[in-house]
């Protein structure tokens, strides 16, 4: 986490100069206080930037995210702010770490792993998945082009069959 803190402090000025909004998702209470404070300061400093959103997952897990969303909705139901019957996909999605951010269309997983490893479990429901044996430090334009070509060849069905999409 020391390297994370060092990189955050080193890159903050350039990110802000380039109008990048920095957001972090994950269980901040699990992080060292100095890092958590720096994360909060970075988010505050870049809050109004709007050329690019950079979202960093730290101490994040998809199951953790869904549990936090469920707890939030349960608390609202107990407080009678909403009815249990009002809880649906949109409500739950609105309580997740990436609320308000479109779900990913494509997940690129490098390093030869063929799993999503508890990452964005809800958000990846309809994403196309591209797995590469290339390690992340070696991932370059040719590998990215290959992933994009794969994505372009896919029929986006969002849970429907191919016949249903055509109809």
N, C-alpha and C positions, 0 to 999 in steps of 0.2 A: 504494500500500500504506500510505502515511502516513494517508490518510483511513480506511482499514480499521482501523488500529491506534487511531486517535483514537476512532472509533465504538465499538470494542470496549471501550476504557477508560471511555468515557462511559456506556455502557449496562449494564455489568457489574453494578453494584449493584442496578439495577432488575430485571434478569433474575433475579438471585439472590433478591431479595425476593419475586418472583412464583413462586418454586419451579421455575424453568425450568432444565432440564439442557441445557447447551451442548456440542455436539460438532462437531468439524471433521474434514473428510475432504480428503485431497489430499497432495501431495508436500511435506511440511513443510521438507525440506532445501533446497527451492528458495526459501523465504521468508527474509527478513532475520531475523537472530537475535533482535532485539527483539520482532518480531511473533510468531515461533515461541514465544518464552518467554511472551509474554502469552497466546497460545492455550493453551499447556500449563497456565498458572496458572488461566485461566478454566474449563477442563475440570475441573481438580482442585477448584476452589471449588464448582462446580455438580454435581459427580459424584453426590451423593446426592439431588438434586432430582428430583421425580417427577410434577409436574403437567403438564409439556409438554416434549417434546424438540425442540430447535432445532438442526438440522444445517446447517452452513455449509460449502460447497465452496470451497476456496481452493487454487490450483495443482492442480486436479483435472481428470482426463480419464478417460472410461470405458475407453479402451484401456489407459491407465496402470494403472488399477485391476485389470483382468483380468490384465495382465502381472505385477503384484505378487502377485496370488493364485496364478498359475501358478508363479512363482518360489518362493513359500512352500511349495507342495505338492511341487515338485521337490526342494527342500531336505529336506523330511521324508522323501521317498522315498529320497534318497541316504543319509540318516541311518538308514534302515530303520525309521523310525517308522510308516510305512504302506507298503502295496504299491501299485504303479502301478494295479493292478486295483481298488483301493479308491477311486480318484478318480472321482467322479461329480458330478452337478449340485449335490447338497447339500454335498459337500466343497468344491467350488470356491466356491459361494455363501458358505460359512462363512469363507472367507479374504478376501472382498471388504470394502471400507470400511464397507459397511452391514450387515455380518454381524449377525444377531439383530434387525434392523429389518425389518418387513414390506415387501415390494415395493410401490411406488406403484400405486394403482389408476388414477390420473388424472394426466397431465402437462399442465399449462397452459403454452403457449409464447406469449408476447406479442411485440409489435413487428413482426408481419407475416412472420416467418420460418416456413418450413414444413419444419423439420428438427429433430433432437434435438442436433446439434452435439457429438457425442462425450460426451454427458452420461448417466451411469448406463446404459450400453449393456446390461449384463446384467440389471439390475433393471427396466428398462422393457419387457422382452420381452412381457409380457401387459398392459401398461398401455393404457388408452384415451388417445388424444392429442387435445388440443383446441388449435387454433391461433387466435389472435386478432390482428387488425391493430392493436388498441389498444396503445399503448406502456405499459410497466410503471408509470411514474409516474401515468398516467391510469386505470389499471385499478381499477375500483370494484365495488361490490355488483352493479350490473346486469350487468356482464360476467361476474362470478363466477357469478351466478344462471344466466346463459346456458350457461356451461360445465357447471354441475351438472345442468341440464336435459338437455343433450346426454348426459352420463354416465348419467343415469337412463334414457335411451331405449335405451341399448346393451345388447345381450345379451352377458354376460361368458362367453366361450367357452374361454379359456385354451388355445388351440391346437387345439381341436376344431371341427368344423363345427356349424352350427346344428342339423342333424338329430341329430348325436351327443349334443349337450347335451340335447335334448328326450328322447331315448331314455334 
